[in-house]
Amino acid sequence: MSDTQQYPNDAVQLNHTVVHARDRRLSAEFLAVILGLEVGAPFGPFLPVDLGNGVTLDYYALTGEPIQPQHYAFLVPDERFDAVIARLEAVGVTYFADPHHTEPGCINRLFGGRGAYFADPDGHNLEIMTRPYARP
């Protein structure tokens, strides 16, 4: 993103969040490979993965403490969904149709799109979807 790119000044937007990992490089590279992104240059103790919409996941090595698994959902273009699934299969990561990981090797078709869940190296529950959830 360029410094000149403008965002609406009346909207609250997520800019970045910290993702705890045992090995920040391993976890950041895992996500980047699966989603077809790149890992950025280290920024202090953080290793960023830019999602392309102004949001960065800043991987931080948490040592000496257990990692509390979190959920991260990624809206991916429909034309990139199959490539993400193929990359999961290529590296031997099982994906599931449901967030509780009870339907292995399956995808869901929620809200007229496609979706799947999978775990990262630290147990974070990652989700890919081609349509955002329909909210009331």
C-alpha positions in Angstrom: 0.0 0.0 0.0 1.4 3.4 -0.9 1.6 6.3 1.6 -0.7 8.3 -0.6 -3.5 5.7 -0.6 -6.5 7.2 1.2 -9.1 5.5 3.3 -12.4 7.0 4.4 -11.6 9.2 7.4 -15.0 8.5 8.9 -14.6 4.7 9.1 -13.0 2.7 11.8 -10.8 0.1 10.2 -8.6 -2.7 11.5 -5.0 -1.9 10.7 -3.1 -4.8 12.2 -3.3 -7.5 14.8 -0.6 -9.5 16.5 -0.6 -13.3 16.0 1.3 -15.2 18.6 3.5 -18.0 17.4 6.1 -20.3 18.7 8.2 -19.7 15.6 7.1 -16.4 13.9 8.9 -17.1 10.6 7.4 -20.6 10.3 3.9 -19.4 11.0 4.1 -16.3 8.8 5.6 -18.3 5.9 2.9 -20.9 6.3 0.1 -18.4 6.0 1.9 -16.6 3.1 2.4 -19.8 1.2 -1.1 -21.0 1.7 -2.8 -17.7 0.7 -0.3 -16.8 -2.0 1.1 -13.8 -0.2 4.5 -12.7 0.9 6.1 -12.2 4.3 7.3 -8.7 4.8 10.6 -7.4 6.4 10.8 -7.7 10.2 9.4 -4.7 12.1 10.9 -4.8 15.6 9.8 -8.1 17.1 7.1 -8.6 14.5 7.1 -10.4 11.1 4.3 -9.0 9.0 2.0 -10.6 6.4 0.2 -7.9 4.5 -3.3 -9.1 3.4 -3.6 -6.5 0.7 -6.5 -4.6 2.1 -4.6 -2.4 4.5 -4.6 -5.0 7.3 -1.4 -6.7 8.4 -1.0 -9.8 10.6 2.1 -9.2 12.7 3.6 -12.5 13.8 5.2 -12.4 17.3 7.3 -15.1 18.9 5.8 -16.0 22.2 8.2 -18.2 24.2 7.7 -19.7 27.6 3.9 -19.5 27.4 1.3 -21.6 25.7 -0.3 -20.2 22.5 -4.0 -19.4 22.9 -5.5 -20.5 19.6 -7.5 -17.8 17.8 -9.7 -17.7 14.8 -8.8 -15.8 11.6 -11.1 -15.7 8.6 -9.9 -14.6 5.2 -12.2 -13.5 2.4 -10.5 -14.8 -0.8 -11.6 -14.2 -4.4 -13.6 -17.1 -5.8 -11.1 -17.6 -8.6 -8.3 -18.1 -6.0 -10.1 -20.5 -3.7 -9.1 -23.7 -5.6 -5.5 -22.6 -5.6 -5.6 -22.2 -1.8 -7.1 -25.7 -1.4 -4.5 -27.1 -3.8 -1.7 -25.5 -1.7 -3.1 -27.0 1.5 -3.2 -30.4 -0.2 0.3 -30.0 -1.5 1.8 -29.4 1.9 -0.4 -32.1 3.6 -2.6 -29.9 5.6 -6.1 -31.2 6.1 -9.0 -28.8 5.6 -12.5 -29.1 6.9 -16.0 -27.9 6.0 -16.7 -26.8 9.6 -15.0 -24.8 12.3 -14.9 -27.9 14.7 -12.9 -29.8 12.1 -15.3 -32.8 11.9 -15.6 -32.9 8.1 -12.1 -33.5 6.7 -11.4 -32.9 3.0 -14.7 -31.1 2.5 -15.7 -27.5 1.9 -18.8 -25.7 2.8 -21.1 -23.6 0.6 -22.3 -21.0 3.1 -24.0 -17.9 1.8 -23.7 -18.9 -1.9 -19.9 -19.2 -1.7 -17.3 -21.7 -0.7 -15.3 -22.1 2.5 -13.0 -24.2 4.5 -11.2 -24.3 7.8 -7.6 -25.5 8.7 -5.1 -25.2 11.5 -1.8 -23.3 11.3 1.4 -24.6 13.0 0.3 -23.1 16.3 -3.3 -24.4 16.3 -4.9 -21.1 15.2 -8.2 -22.0 13.4 -7.9 -20.4 10.0 -10.9 -20.0 7.6 -11.1 -19.2 3.9 -14.3 -18.1 2.4 -15.4 -16.6 -0.9 -18.5 -14.8 0.4 -18.8 -12.9 3.7 -21.3 -14.0 6.2 -24.8 -12.7 5.7 -25.5 -10.7 8.9 -28.9 -9.5 9.9 
